C-alpha cells in the first residue's frame, strides 16, 4: 500500500433494521374437562345386584323348604291309618288313578284321517251329593302320524280320601269328557263302534259294614262292560264335546272306612267319523289372517253339498245373479294392495300353493272342506324430491313412481347426499318428510328413512341449493429481480364451498400479463398450451380440493419499478375471482424488507458509503461517496418506506440508532462515540404502493405523520426519532426521502488509523405505537 493511500481512512455503515411490536397480552385458559367415570357407579350397582341376587336365592330357598315341609306333613297325615282287625285296607297307592293310554281316531267317511286337531280329555267330578268335589284334570292329545291316532296318557294326580266323616257315605265318579277344536265346519261326529271297557276294582277288608277278610286290594276284581256309542255335540264356541262314560273313568265309594275304587280302561281306540256337508271359503293374507274380500266375494261363505258329487267353483257355485269370473289377480282394500298368490284346500297351508285360475275342485257329499285363497299384502311407496322452498326439484325429474312393497316390510331410503341439476346447480340433502308433511313448512327429519311400511307412504326428500365458492391466490417465486430475469408464478384455485360439492366450470384468464412467457403454463404438473388462458375449463375440483397452475413472466425495467401480473378465475356459478402479484426491479441501493402482518418496514437504504478522509488533528466532515451509488439514487436520494394497514390508525414510531465504528480488520478496535452522522429527510406519501401504477407524492397534504427534517445520530447506540404518527392518522404507505448530498459524517480530531476501514451499523426500528 502506498503512503498516500495509507493516509486515508474509509468509513461505511452496515445497515440493520428492527421492527418491534408490543404484543397484546392474551390470557390462555386451559379448560379442564371433568370426565365422569362410571366405574364406581358400576361397582356399586354390581354389589347391590349381587346382594339382591343373594337375597332372592335365600328367599327362594326358604320358600322351597316351607313347601317341602308342607308336603312332608301332608304325606305323614295321609298314611296315618290303623290296620283293620280282619282283611286288608286300601293303601295310598290304590287311591290314585293309574296311567291309562287313551287313543282316538278321527276320520272322514272315506277312512282318511283328520289331522291337525286340537283334542283334550278332561276328568270331571260329576257326582251330585255324597261327597266331593274332586279337582278336574285336563290332558292334551298329540297326533301319532304312524298310527294315525290321537294319543294321551291319563293319570288322575289326586288321592281319594280314606274315609268319609262319621255317618257320611262317599260315592264319587270322575267322568271323562272328550273335547275337540278346529272342527267348527263339521256337520256331525259319530262313533264308529261300541267299545269294550275293562274294569279293575279294588276293595278294602271292610265293605258295606261287614268285615270280609277275603278282600285283598292287591288282587283286584277284573271285569268288562260294553260302552254305548259316544255322541259328540257342538258347543257355542264351535268346539265339540262328548262324554266317554264310563270309559277311562274312575269311581270311588266308601262308608266311614275305605271300601271300593274302580278304574275303567278302554280295550280299543275310540273311532269317530267326521262328516262335512259344507264348503267354506276363506280369503287370507300371507300370514293367514283374514282380510277384506274383493268385490263380489266374501269370507266364510258356505255352500251345503246337496248332491253326491259336484264340481265346486270358488265364489260362484250356488251364487244367485251376476257373479265374478274368478277371484281377481290384484285388488285394493283399506289402502292395501293384494296380489294373488294361490289357494289350497283343507286346514293346513302347504309349502306350495295351487295357482290354477279359476278355482275349481271336485267335492263329495259329507266330504266338504275349507278352500283358502292367499293374497300377498302390499302398500305403495313413493319417493319425491323437493327444494327447501317447497317446490319440486327440477320439476319432478328425480321423483320415483309409486312402487309396491310388502306390507310391514322395512323401507330404507337412499337419497343422494348431493344432486347436480341439469343447469349445473348443486343441491345438498337436508332430510325427509312423509305423507301430509310439507316441504318448506315442516322441519325435515334428519338422516334417511328406515320405516316399517304399514300403509301407503309418500317419502319427500328435501334439498337446499348449495352456494359454490372458491379462492384464488397468486404468488411469485421472488419479489425482487434484476431487469430481464424470469419469474415463476404459482396460482392456486381452491374449492372453498361449505357443502361437499364440486367445482367443475372454472375458466382462467390472463387479465394483465404483458410479460408472459409463451409455453410456460403447467396445470398440476401437466404442460398446457397458451390457449389455456382463453377460457379452457380447469379440471374438476372436488370438495376441499385445489388445482395448482404455474406460468412464467420476464420483466425489463429500471430499478425500483414495479411490474404487475393479474389473473382471474371465472365461471357461471361463482363470481369472478381476481388475483394480483407484483415484482420489483432490484435497486442495489435499497434493501427490501419482506412485509409482515399489517404494519412494517418495506425498504431501507442498503448502505451509507462515505468519502475517504485523511487523519488530521482537527475535526472534519465526510460526505457520501457518490461513485458508490447508481445514477437514479444520486438524483432521487435514498429512502425509508413503511406501511400501516391497521384499522383505526392506532399510530406508529420510527427511530434510528448508530452503533460505534469498528475497524473492519480488527472489530475490537473502535472509534470514540464522538463520531456522529447527520441527515435531512422529507416526508412522501406512496399511492397504489407496490403496483405498476405506483406514484410518489412528494408534497402530501392533510393530516400527516411528523418527520424530523434533520436527524443527528451519535455512535452510542441510542434511538433517535425519525418519524412518528399519532393516533387517528398515519395509515397507508409513507417514505422518508434522504437526499445524498444531505448526509454527512462528523469525525473528531485524530479519528482512525491511516489505511484502515471502519464500519458501523445503523438500525431502523418501527414500533406500533405513537
C-alpha positions in Angstrom: 0.0 0.0 0.0 1.4 3.4 -1.0 2.0 6.1 1.6 -0.6 8.3 0.1 -3.2 5.6 0.3 -2.4 4.9 3.9 -3.3 8.5 4.8 -6.9 7.8 4.2 -9.5 6.2 6.4 -12.6 4.7 5.0 -15.9 4.8 6.8 -19.1 2.9 5.9 -22.3 1.8 7.6 -23.8 -1.7 7.7 -27.5 -1.1 7.8 -29.6 -3.2 10.2 -33.2 -2.8 11.0 -35.6 -3.8 13.6 -39.4 -3.7 13.7 -40.7 -4.0 17.2 -44.3 -4.8 18.1 -45.7 -4.7 21.5 -47.7 -7.9 21.9 -51.2 -7.9 23.2 -51.3 -10.0 26.3 -53.6 -12.9 25.7 -54.9 -14.9 28.5 -54.9 -18.6 27.7 -57.4 -20.5 29.6 -56.9 -24.3 29.9 -60.4 -25.6 30.1 -60.3 -28.5 32.4 -62.7 -31.1 31.3 -64.1 -33.3 34.1 -64.7 -36.7 32.7 -67.2 -38.6 34.8 -66.3 -42.2 35.3 -68.9 -44.8 35.8 -66.6 -47.3 37.3 -67.5 -46.6 40.9 -71.2 -46.5 40.0 -70.9 -49.8 38.2 -69.1 -51.4 41.1 -71.8 -50.1 43.4 -74.5 -51.4 41.2 -72.8 -54.7 40.9 -72.6 -55.0 44.6 -76.2 -54.2 45.0 -77.2 -56.6 42.3 -75.2 -59.4 43.9 -76.8 -58.6 47.3 -80.2 -58.7 45.7 -79.5 -62.0 44.0 -78.2 -63.4 47.2 -81.4 -62.3 49.0 -83.6 -63.7 46.2 -81.8 -67.0 46.4 -82.2 -67.1 50.2 -85.9 -66.2 49.9 -86.5 -68.8 47.3 -84.6 -71.5 49.3 -86.7 -70.6 52.3 -89.9 -70.8 50.3 -88.9 -74.1 48.9 -88.2 -75.5 52.3 -91.6 -74.4 53.5 -93.2 -76.1 50.6 -91.3 -79.3 51.1 -92.1 -79.2 54.8 -95.8 -78.9 54.0 -95.5 -81.9 51.6 -93.9 -84.0 54.3 -96.6 -83.1 56.9 -99.4 -83.8 54.4 -97.8 -87.1 53.5 -97.5 -88.1 57.1 -101.1 -87.3 57.8 -102.2 -89.3 54.7 -100.6 -92.5 55.9 -101.7 -92.4 59.5 -104.1 -95.3 59.3 -104.6 -98.3 61.6 -104.9 -101.7 60.0 -108.2 -103.5 60.2 -108.6 -106.3 62.5 -109.5 -108.6 59.6 -108.8 -108.2 55.8 -106.6 -105.6 54.2 -107.4 -101.9 53.8 -106.8 -99.8 50.7 -103.4 -98.3 50.7 -102.4 -94.8 49.4 -101.2 -96.1 46.0 -104.6 -97.7 45.4 -106.3 -94.3 45.7 -104.5 -92.8 42.7 -105.8 -93.2 39.1 -103.1 -95.4 37.3 -101.5 -94.5 34.0 -104.0 -95.2 31.2 -103.3 -94.9 27.5 -106.2 -93.3 25.6 -106.3 -93.4 21.8 -108.8 -91.8 19.5 -109.2 -91.9 15.7 -110.9 -89.1 13.7 -111.6 -89.9 10.0 -113.6 -88.7 7.1 -116.3 -91.0 5.8 -113.7 -92.3 3.2 -111.5 -93.5 6.1 -108.8 -90.8 5.6 -107.6 -89.4 8.9 -108.5 -85.9 10.0 -105.2 -84.3 11.2 -104.2 -81.1 12.9 -107.0 -81.2 15.5 -106.8 -79.7 19.0 -108.0 -82.6 21.2 -108.2 -82.7 25.0 -109.6 -85.1 27.6 -110.9 -83.7 30.9 -111.7 -85.7 34.1 -114.6 -84.1 36.0 -116.3 -85.0 39.3 -119.9 -85.2 38.2 -121.3 -86.7 41.5 -124.3 -85.0 42.8 -124.2 -85.2 46.7 -122.5 -87.9 48.6 -119.0 -86.4 48.6 -116.5 -84.4 46.5 -115.9 -82.2 44.8 -112.6 -83.6 43.5 -110.5 -81.3 41.2 -110.8 -81.5 37.5 -107.7 -82.6 35.4 -107.1 -82.0 31.7 -104.8 -83.9 29.3 -103.9 -82.9 25.8 -103.7 -85.4 22.9 -100.8 -85.5 20.4 -101.1 -86.9 16.9 -99.2 -90.1 16.0 -98.7 -89.9 12.3 -97.7 -93.6 12.2 -100.8 -95.0 13.9 -102.9 -92.0 12.7 -104.3 -91.9 16.3 -104.5 -89.0 18.8 -102.9 -90.3 22.0 -102.5 -89.2 25.6 -101.6 -90.9 28.9 -104.1 -90.2 31.7 -103.3 -90.3 35.3 -105.6 -88.5 37.8 -103.0 -87.0 40.2 -105.1 -86.6 43.3 -105.7 -89.3 46.0 -109.2 -90.0 47.1 -110.0 -89.7 50.8 -109.5 -92.8 53.0 -112.8 -92.5 54.7 -115.7 -90.1 55.0 -116.7 -88.3 58.2 -118.9 -90.3 60.6 -122.3 -91.1 59.3 -121.4 -90.0 55.7 -121.1 -92.2 52.7 -119.0 -91.3 49.7 -119.9 -92.1 46.1 -117.7 -90.3 43.7 -117.3 -90.8 39.9 -114.7 -88.9 37.8 -116.1 -88.9 34.3 -114.2 -88.4 31.1 -115.1 -85.7 28.5 -113.5 -85.6 25.0 -113.2 -82.0 23.7 -112.3 -81.3 20.0 -111.5 -77.9 18.5 -110.8 -76.9 14.8 -113.8 -78.9 13.7 -116.3 -76.0 13.6 -117.1 -76.8 9.9 -118.1 -80.4 10.7 -121.7 -81.3 10.2 -121.7 -84.2 12.6 -119.3 -86.5 14.5 -120.4 -90.1 15.2 -118.6 -93.1 16.9 -118.0 -96.0 14.5 -118.5 -98.8 17.0 -119.2 -99.7 20.6 -116.1 -100.0 22.8 -115.3 -102.7 25.4 -114.3 -101.4 28.8 -112.1 -103.3 31.2 -112.9 -102.7 34.9 -110.5 -103.1 37.7 -112.0 -102.9 41.2 -110.0 -102.9 44.5 -111.9 -103.3 47.8 -110.8 -103.0 51.4 -111.5 -105.6 54.1 -114.5 -103.6 55.3 -117.3 -103.3 52.9 -120.9 -102.5 53.5 -120.4 -102.6 57.2 -119.1 -106.2 57.1 -115.5 -107.2 57.6 -114.6 -109.5 54.7 -111.1 -110.9 55.2 -111.0 -112.3 51.7 -110.9 -108.9 50.1 -107.3 -108.2 49.1 -106.7 -104.7 47.4 -103.6 -106.1 45.7 -105.7 -108.6 43.9 -108.4 -106.6 42.2 -111.5 -108.0 40.6 -111.3 -107.7 36.8 -114.4 -107.4 34.6 -115.6 -105.8 31.4 -118.6 -103.9 30.1 -119.7 -102.7 26.7 -120.0 -99.0 26.3 -122.8 -97.3 24.3 -121.8 -95.2 21.3 -120.4 -91.9 22.3 -122.2 -88.8 21.0 -120.3 -85.6 20.3 -122.1 -82.3 20.5 -121.2 -78.9 19.0 -121.0 -76.1 21.6 -121.5 -72.4 21.4 -117.7 -71.8 20.9 -117.9 -74.2 17.9 -115.9 -76.9 19.7 -117.3 -80.5 20.0 -117.6 -82.3 23.4 -118.6 -85.9 24.3 -119.0 -88.0 27.5 -116.9 -91.2 27.4 -118.8 -92.7 30.4 -117.5 -94.9 31.9 -114.6 -95.2 29.6 -111.2 -94.1 31.1 -113.2 -93.0 34.3 -112.6 -93.8 37.9 -115.2 -94.3 40.7 -115.0 -94.5 44.4 -117.4 -95.4 47.2 -117.0 -95.6 50.9 -119.0 -95.7 54.1 -116.9 -94.4 57.1 -114.0 -96.5 56.1 -112.3 -97.0 52.7 -114.3 -99.5 50.7 -114.1 -99.7 46.9 -112.4 -98.0 44.0 -112.9 -98.9 40.4 -110.8 -97.9 37.3 -112.2 -98.1 33.8 -110.0 -98.6 30.7 -111.0 -98.8 27.0 -109.9 -102.0 25.4 -109.5 -100.5 21.9 -109.1 -97.0 20.5 -112.2 -94.9 20.1 -113.0 -94.2 16.4 -115.2 -91.3 15.1 -116.4 -90.3 11.7 -116.3 -86.6 11.0 -118.9 -85.6 8.4 -118.7 -82.4 6.3 -121.5 -81.2 4.2 -120.3 -77.6 3.7 -117.7 -76.0 1.5 -116.4 -72.9 3.3 -114.5 -70.0 1.6 -111.7 -68.0 3.2 -109.6 -65.1 1.9 -106.4 -64.5 3.9 -103.0 -62.8 3.6 -99.6 -64.4 3.6 -99.7 -64.7 7.4 -103.1 -66.5 7.4 -105.0 -63.5 8.7 -108.5 -62.9 7.3 -108.5 -59.9 5.0 -111.2 -57.8 3.4 -112.6 -59.8 0.4 -112.5 -58.4 -3.1 -115.7 -57.1 -4.7 -118.2 -59.9 -5.4 -116.7 -62.3 -2.8 -117.0 -62.7 0.9 -115.3 -64.5 3.8 -116.9 -67.6 5.4 -119.4 -68.1 2.5 -120.7 -71.7 2.9 -122.4 -74.0 0.4 -124.2 -77.1 1.5 -123.2 -80.1 -0.6 -126.6 -81.4 -1.7 -125.6 -83.9 -4.3 -123.3 -87.0 -4.1 -120.6 -85.3 -6.3 -120.3 -81.9 -7.9 -117.7 -79.5 -9.4 -117.3 -76.7 -6.9 -116.3 -73.2 -8.2 -114.9 -70.8 -5.6 -117.2 -67.8 -5.1 -119.6 -68.9 -7.9 -121.3 -72.1 -7.0 -124.9 -71.5 -6.0 -124.5 -67.7 -6.2 -127.7 -66.1 -7.4 -127.5 -63.3 -10.0 -124.4 -61.9 -11.7 -121.1 -63.3 -10.4 -117.4 -62.7 -10.9 -115.5 -64.8 -13.3 -113.0 -65.6 -10.6 -111.0 -64.0 -7.8 -109.0 -61.0 -9.1 -105.3 -61.2 -9.6 -105.0 -57.9 -7.7 -107.3 -55.6 -5.8 -107.1 -52.8 -3.2 -108.9 -52.7 0.1 -108.3 -50.4 3.0 -105.3 -48.8 1.4 -103.6 -52.1 1.0 -102.9 -53.8 -2.4 -103.4 -57.5 -2.5 -101.7 -59.7 -5.1 -103.0 -63.2 -5.9 -100.6 -66.0 -4.7 -102.7 -69.1 -5.0 -105.1 -71.4 -3.0 -105.3 -74.6 -1.0 -107.9 -76.9 0.5 -108.1 -78.3 4.0 -106.9 -76.9 7.3 -103.1 -76.7 6.7 -101.3 -74.4 4.3 -98.9 -76.4 2.1 -95.4 -75.3 1.2 -96.6 -74.8 -2.5 -99.9 -73.2 -3.3 -102.2 -74.2 -6.2 -102.1 -71.4 -8.7 -104.8 -72.7 -11.0 -107.2 -70.0 -12.1 -110.2 -70.1 -12.0 -110.5 -72.1 -8.7 -112.5 -75.3 -9.2 -112.4 -78.6 -7.3 -114.5 -81.8 -7.2 -116.3 -82.5 -4.0 -118.4 -85.3 -2.5 -121.2 -85.2 0.0 -120.0 -85.5 3.6 -116.5 -84.6 2.5 -116.7 -80.8 2.4 -113.6 -78.8 3.4 -112.4 -75.2 3.5 -110.9 -73.5 0.5 -108.5 -70.7 1.3 -107.3 -68.1 -1.2 -104.0 -66.5 -0.3 -103.0 -62.9 -1.3 -99.7 -61.2 -0.5 -100.2 -57.7 1.1 -98.5 -54.7 -0.4 -98.5 -51.0 0.1 -97.3 -48.2 -2.2 -94.1 -46.5 -1.6 -93.5 -43.1 -3.4 -90.3 -41.1 -3.4 -90.3 -37.4 -4.4 -87.6 -34.7 -4.4 -88.2 -31.1 -3.2 -86.2 -27.9 -2.8 -86.2 -26.3 0.6 -88.6 -23.7 -0.5 -91.2 -26.4 -1.1 -91.1 -26.5 -4.9 -90.3 -29.7 -6.8 -86.7 -30.3 -7.6 -86.3 -29.9 -11.3 -90.0 -30.4 -11.9 -90.0 -33.9 -10.6 -87.1 -35.1 -12.8 -85.7 -37.1 -9.8 -89.1 -38.4 -8.5 -89.7 -42.2 -8.5 -93.0 -43.7 -9.5 -95.1 -45.5 -6.9 -93.8 -48.9 -6.2 -95.4 -51.8 -4.3 -93.5 -53.1 -1.3 -94.6 -55.9 1.1 -96.8 -54.8 4.0 -94.8 -54.5 7.2 -91.5 -54.6 5.4 -88.8 -52.1 6.2 -88.1 -49.5 3.6 -84.6 -47.9 3.7 -84.4 -44.8 1.6 -81.2 -43.9 -0.2 -81.5 -40.3 -1.5 -78.2 -38.9 -2.8 -76.3 -36.5 -0.5 -75.5 -34.3 -3.5 -77.5 -33.8 -6.6 -76.2 -31.8 -9.6 -79.1 -30.3 -11.5 -79.2 -30.2 -15.3 -78.4 -26.4 -15.2 -75.2 -27.1 -13.2 -76.6 -26.1 -9.8 -75.8 -28.4 -6.8 -78.4 -29.4 -4.2 -77.5 -30.8 -0.8 -79.7 -33.2 1.1 -81.3 -31.8 4.3 -83.6 -34.5 5.5 -87.0 -36.1 4.8 -90.7 -35.7 5.4 -93.6 -38.0 4.6 -97.3 -38.0 3.7 -99.1 -34.8 4.8 -95.9 -33.0 6.0 -95.0 -30.1 3.7 -91.5 -29.2 2.4 -90.8 -25.5 3.0 -93.2 -25.5 6.0 -92.3 -28.5 8.2 -88.8 -29.2 9.6 -87.3 -32.3 7.8 -86.2 -35.3 9.8 -82.5 -35.9 10.0 -80.9 -38.9 8.5 -82.7 -41.1 5.9 -85.9 -43.1 6.1 -85.8 -46.5 7.8 -89.5 -47.1 8.1 -91.9 -50.0 8.6 -94.3 -50.0 5.7 -97.7 -50.3 7.4 -99.6 -48.1 4.8 -99.2 -46.3 1.6 -96.5 -43.8 2.2 -95.0 -40.9 0.2 -91.4 -40.0 1.2 -90.3 -36.5 0.5 -86.6 -35.7 0.3 -85.7 -32.1 0.9 -82.6 -30.4 -0.7 -81.1 -27.0 -0.3 -79.4 -25.2 -3.2 -75.6 -25.2 -2.5 -73.6 -22.0 -2.8 -70.3 -22.8 -4.5 -67.3 -20.7 -3.6 -63.6 -20.7 -4.4 -60.4 -18.9 -3.6 -57.7 -17.7 -6.0 -54.1 -16.9 -4.9 -51.1 -15.8 -6.9 -47.5 -15.9 -5.6 -44.2 -15.2 -7.4 -41.1 -17.3 -6.6 -39.3 -14.0 -5.9 -40.4 -10.4 -5.3 -37.2 -8.6 -6.4 -35.4 -9.4 -9.7 -32.7 -8.0 -11.9 -34.0 -6.5 -15.1 -34.6 -9.2 -17.7 -34.9 -12.1 -15.2 -37.8 -14.6 -15.4 -40.3 -15.1 -12.5 -42.2 -18.3 -11.9 -45.8 -17.6 -10.7 -47.9 -20.1 -8.8 -51.7 -19.8 -8.8 -53.9 -21.9 -6.7 -57.6 -22.3 -7.3 -59.3 -23.9 -4.2 -62.8 -25.2 -3.7 -63.9 -23.4 -0.5 -67.6 -24.4 -0.8 -69.1 -25.1 2.6 -71.0 -28.0 1.2 -69.2 -31.1 -0.2 -69.8 -30.1 -3.9 -67.6 -30.0 -6.9 -66.3 -27.0 -8.9 -66.3 -28.1 -12.5 -66.8 -25.0 -14.6 -63.9 -22.6 -13.8 -62.1 -20.8 -16.6 -58.8 -19.0 -16.2 -57.8 -15.6 -17.8 -54.6 -13.5 -18.0 -56.1 -10.1 -17.3 -52.8 -8.2 -17.3 -49.7 -10.2 -18.0 -47.7 -8.3 -20.7 -44.5 -10.1 -19.9 -46.0 -13.7 -20.1 -43.5 -16.3 -21.4 -45.1 -18.4 -24.1 -45.5 -22.1 -23.5 -44.7 -21.8 -19.8 -48.1 -22.9 -18.3 -48.3 -26.1 -16.3 -51.5 -27.4 -14.5 -51.0 -29.9 -11.7 -47.7 -30.9 -13.4 -49.2 -31.2 -16.9 -48.0 -28.8 -19.6 -50.7 -26.7 -21.3 -50.9 -24.7 -24.5 -51.2 -21.0 -24.3 -54.9 -21.3 -25.3 -55.5 -22.5 -21.7 -55.8 -18.8 -20.7 -58.5 -18.1 -23.3 -61.3 -19.9 -21.4 -60.5 -23.6 -21.1 -62.1 -25.1 -18.0 -59.6 -26.3 -15.5 -60.0 -29.9 -14.1 -62.9 -30.6 -11.7 -62.1 -29.6 -8.2 -63.6 -31.9 -5.6 -64.7 -30.8 -2.1 -61.9 -29.0 -0.3 -59.5 -29.7 -3.2 -57.4 -27.3 -5.3 -55.6 -27.0 -8.6 -52.1 -25.6 -9.0 -51.2 -23.6 -12.1 -47.7 -22.3 -12.8 -46.5 -19.9 -15.5 -43.6 -17.6 -16.1 -43.1 -13.9 -16.9 -40.0 -11.9 -17.9 -39.6 -8.3 -16.8 -37.3 -5.5 -18.1 -37.3 -2.1 -16.3 -35.5 0.5 -14.3 -34.6 -0.1 -10.6 -37.5 0.2 -8.1 -40.0 -0.1 -10.9 -43.0 -2.5 -10.3 -44.4 -4.9 -12.8 -47.8 -6.3 -12.1 -49.4 -9.6 -13.0 -53.2 -10.1 -12.8 -55.2 -13.3 -13.5 -58.8 -14.3 -12.9 -60.9 -17.4 -12.3 -64.4 -17.2 -13.8 -67.5 -19.3 -14.0 -71.2 -19.1 -14.4 -71.9 -20.2 -10.9 -69.3 -18.3 -8.9 -68.5 -14.6 -9.3 -65.1 -13.7 -10.8 -62.1 -14.0 -8.5 -59.1 -11.8 -9.3 -55.5 -12.3 -8.0 -52.7 -9.8 -8.4 -49.0 -10.0 -7.9 -46.0 -7.7 -8.4 -42.3 -7.9 -8.7 -39.8 -5.1 -8.4 -36.7 -4.5 -10.3 -33.8 -4.6 -7.9 -32.3 -1.4 -6.5 -28.8 -2.1 -5.2 -29.0 1.0 -3.0 -32.3 -0.1 -1.3 -32.8 -3.0 0.9 -36.3 -4.6 0.6 -37.9 -5.9 3.8 -40.4 -8.8 3.5 -43.7 -7.4 4.7 -45.2 -8.9 7.9 -48.6 -8.5 9.5 -50.4 -5.3 8.8 -47.6 -2.8 9.7 -44.0 -2.9 8.9 -40.9 -1.5 7.1 -40.7 -2.2 3.4 -37.4 -0.6 2.4 -34.4 1.0 4.0 -31.1 2.2 2.5 -28.8 -0.7 1.8 -25.6 1.3 2.5 -24.1 4.6 3.5 -20.5 4.8 2.0 -18.6 7.9 2.9 -15.6 9.5 1.1 -12.1 8.6 2.4 -10.6 11.1 4.8 -7.1 12.0 5.9 -6.2 11.5 9.5 -5.9 15.1 10.9 -5.5 16.6 14.3 -8.7 18.6 13.9 -12.4 17.7 13.5 -13.6 17.1 9.9 -16.8 16.1 7.9 -17.1 13.4 5.3 -19.9 13.3 2.6 -21.3 10.3 0.8 -19.2 8.8 -1.9 -21.4 9.3 -5.0 -19.5 6.9 -7.1 -20.8 4.1 -4.9 -24.4 4.8 -5.9 -26.4 4.3 -9.1 -27.4 7.4 -11.1 -31.1 7.2 -10.1 -30.1 7.2 -6.4 -27.8 10.2 -6.9 -30.7 12.1 -8.5 -33.5 10.8 -6.3 -31.8 10.1 -3.0 -32.1 7.3 -0.5 -35.5 6.4 1.2 -37.0 4.6 4.1 -40.5 3.2 3.4 -43.1 1.9 5.9 -46.8 0.9 5.8 -49.6 0.8 8.2 -52.8 -1.1 7.1 -54.3 -1.5 10.6 -57.9 -0.4 11.2 -58.4 2.7 13.2 -54.8 4.1 12.6 -53.5 3.5 16.2 -50.2 5.3 15.4 -46.6 4.3 15.0 -43.0 5.5 15.6 -39.8 5.2 13.5 -36.4 5.6 15.2 -32.8 5.1 14.1 -29.6 4.4 16.2 -26.0 4.3 15.2 -23.5 1.8 16.7 -19.8 2.6 17.3 -17.4 2.4 14.4 -15.2 -0.7 14.4 -12.1 -1.4 12.4 -13.0 -3.8 9.7 -9.9 -5.9 10.1 -10.0 -5.8 13.9 -13.6 -5.3 15.1 -12.5 -4.9 18.7 -10.8 -1.6 17.8 -13.4 1.1 17.9 -13.5 4.8 17.5 -14.8 7.1 20.2 -18.6 7.8 20.5 -17.8 11.3 19.3 -18.3 10.2 15.7 -21.8 11.2 14.6 -23.9 11.1 11.5 -26.4 13.7 10.3 -29.0 13.5 7.5 -32.0 15.5 6.4 -35.3 13.9 5.5 -38.6 14.8 3.8 -42.0 13.1 4.1 -43.5 11.5 1.0 -46.8 9.6 0.5 -46.9 6.5 -1.7 -50.1 5.9 -3.7 -51.0 2.5 -5.1 -47.9 1.0 -3.5 -46.2 -2.0 -5.0 -48.2 -1.9 -8.2 -47.4 -1.0 -11.7 -49.4 2.2 -11.1 -47.5 3.3 -8.0 -46.9 7.0 -7.7 -44.9 9.1 -5.1 -46.5 12.3 -3.8 -43.5 14.5 -2.6 -45.8 17.1 -1.0 -48.7 15.3 0.7 -51.5 17.4 2.3 -53.9 16.9 5.1 -53.3 15.2 8.5 -49.9 13.8 8.1 -47.3 11.9 10.2 -44.5 14.1 11.7 -41.0 13.8 10.2 -37.7 15.2 11.6 -36.2 17.4 9.0 -32.7 16.9 10.5 -31.7 13.7 12.3 -28.5 13.7 14.4 -27.2 10.2 15.3 -24.3 9.8 17.8 -22.4 6.5 17.6 -23.5 5.5 21.1 -26.4 3.1 20.0 -29.1 5.5 21.2 -32.6 5.6 19.4 -33.4 8.9 17.8 -36.9 9.7 16.5 -37.1 10.0 12.6 -40.9 9.9 12.0 -44.0 9.3 14.1 -47.7 9.2 13.6 -50.2 10.0 16.4 -53.4 8.0 16.8 -56.0 8.6 14.1 -53.7 9.3 11.2 -50.7 7.6 9.6 -52.4 4.7 7.8 -51.1 4.0 4.4 -47.6 3.9 3.0 -45.0 6.6 3.7 -41.4 7.4 2.9 -38.7 9.4 4.5 -36.7 10.7 1.5 -32.9 11.3 2.2 -31.1 13.3 -0.5 -27.5 12.0 -0.9 -25.9 15.5 -0.5 -27.7 15.9 2.8 -25.9 13.1 4.5 -22.6 13.7 6.4 -20.3 12.0 8.9 -18.6 14.2 11.5 -15.2 12.9 12.8 -13.4 14.2 15.9 -9.7 15.1 15.5 -7.2 12.2 15.1 -10.0 9.7 14.4 -8.9 6.4 13.0 -5.7 4.9 11.7 -4.5 5.6 8.3 -5.1 2.8 5.8 -7.9 1.2 7.8 -11.6 0.8 7.0 -14.1 1.5 9.7 -17.8 0.2 9.7 -20.8 0.8 11.9 -24.4 -0.5 12.0 -27.4 1.7 11.5 -30.6 0.2 13.0 -34.1 1.3 12.0 -36.9 0.4 14.4 -40.6 0.7 13.7 -42.9 0.5 16.8 -46.7 0.0 16.5 -47.4 2.9 19.0 -47.1 6.6 18.6 
